[in-house]
Amino acid sequence: MGNSNWQLSLLLFPFLCQVAPHLSDWFW
């Protein structure tokens, strides 16, 4: 269960890296 959570976070990490600048554009 922790292993699948680790894989999920690993998949989401590059997504967050791409989305983070857009989120800062929305909030600032």
C-alpha distance (Angstrom), angle and dihedral (degrees) to the residues before:
residue distance angle dihedral
M1 . . .
G2 3.79 . .
N3 3.81 88.2 .
S4 3.82 92.8 57.7
N5 3.81 89.3 46.7
W6 3.82 88.6 53.3
Q7 3.83 91.1 51.1
L8 3.81 90.4 48.1
S9 3.81 92.3 52.0
L10 3.81 89.3 46.5
L11 3.82 89.9 54.9
L12 3.80 93.1 45.3
F13 3.81 95.4 48.0
P14 3.87 98.0 77.3
F15 3.81 88.4 41.0
L16 3.80 90.0 55.5
C17 3.80 90.0 46.5
Q18 3.81 89.9 56.3
V19 3.81 95.7 41.5
A20 3.83 98.1 44.0
P21 3.86 95.9 78.1
H22 3.82 90.0 50.2
L23 3.80 90.5 49.7
S24 3.80 90.2 52.4
D25 3.83 88.5 50.8
W26 3.81 89.7 54.2
F27 3.81 95.8 46.8
W28 3.80 99.7 40.0
